[in-house]
Amino acid sequence: MRFEQQLNQKQKQTQKLAMTQELQQSIQMLQYNTDELLSFLESKVLENPLMELKVESNDYETPIKNTPKRSSDDEPEENNWINQVPDDSLSLFDFLIKQIHLNYRDTHLRQLVLFLVEYIDVNGYLTISLEEAEKMTKTTSIEMLDALTLIQLLEPIGVGARDLRECLMLQIEKDEEAPDLAYIIVEEYFEELASRKWDVVRKAYDTDLYDVQQIFDYIQKLSPNPGARFNQEKEMFIHPDVIVKVREDAIEVLSTKRGAPQLIFQQAYFDKMNQVEDKEVKDYLKNRKNEFDWIKRGVLQRGNTILKVAEEIVKRQTAFFLDKNRPLVPMQLKEIAKAIDVHESTISRSVNGKYLETSFGIFELRSFFTTGLAQKVSEEEVSADTIKKTLLSLVAEEDKNKPLSDQKLVDLLLSQEIQVSRRTIAKYRDELQIPASSKRKRYDRK
């Protein structure tokens, strides 16, 4: 058998985009929000001596006057504002340790208390079982239980609980205004109460559904995470990228300079260094000037792209800015991309983390994009946002003793020429965290 190998040549033409470093960084700059862009530019300024960064001051900041300092001893306690500022720098662990050293004597029992505190999580729950703690400390169960009891006497109320039920019981026990049966019902019928099997609870204590409803309402006001207030994140300030001003029936979209970084070229330094007769110095200056030019172009292009996208969004969502109900029409990224002749991914980068300021609030550009549902009763689509707002309104106005079923909500929406399926209603309820009708039912006395 004879094998032959044949070689031939073919010419094939392909087109692909070469991602240069400049192009990659331009894409990154578009994706950055204002704070991220500022950090990026600050790092570039450190590398490039020809680049200076200037940021417009925030119009909302209150200027601090240079007033003479006074000692806190010069003022009475009630007028000394420094001492009135709460110390929120303490963590839950530090707060508990401080109380332990202040309230309990240095004994063997306090050492056990300090040991258990190491296993309190940020929400205030004990994450180790008493049996494990006994083995690790080689102590008795009674001593370990006493130590836990001492922890549960500390602030915040509910700290040291081993589960949600115990956490609620600790709070009920220390509340003089708690309903009479609240503690024992949570202790013995917590699962039934939570799952709304209230007939079982009612029969067990020979009471009525109204009393069970009052206890359930009371428990809703208790804290499931007593340590959460020690872990609150600091507020983040938002620098809007565009401002929308409504004048009568006209809408104007403006780019904001507040908080926006500005690049300044160090021309004097460049001219001085350019006089040095050294090829390496001249090449270095040329490269740094080119870097400055393309970064400045990238920042300018980023601002122009965001402004164009915002203008197109406002053009399509005019009713949102003129109507007090703030309705949104269905809108997709590809519609805006086609309108301003860019790729859909460019629109996605332009709206994520970019904000629009109005006289009635600040909104992320992405929030104006919403899907729509086709309607048989009308030719126009209805946005999911409109359906959700209507759904919230219907549930808010319903008779809580006879809450609306999903099918009833479907019928009411249809009467408003909004056609949705029962499955869609259930989906939107979950997204809006609206319980089912059986969970919304109340037993109030008329």
Secondary structure by P-SEA (a helix, b strand, c coil): cbbbbbbbbbbbbbbbbbbcaaaaaaaaaaaccaaaaaaaaaaaaaacccbbbbbcccccbbbbcccbbbbccccccccccccccccccccaaaaaaaaaaacccccaaaaaaaaaaaaccccccccccaaaaaaaacccaaaaaaaaaaaaaccccccccccaaaaaaaaaaaccccccaaaaaaaccaaaaaacaaaaaaaaacccaaaaaaaaaaaaacccccccccccccbbbbbbcbbbbbcccbbbbbbbcccbbbbbbaaaaaaaaaacccaaaaaaaaaaaaaaaaaaaaaaaaaaaaaaaaaaaaaaacccccccccccccccaaaaaaaacccaaaaaaacccccccccccccccccccbbbbbbccccbbbbaaaaaaaaaaaaaaccccccccaaaaaaaaaaacccccaaaaaaaaaaacccccccccccccc
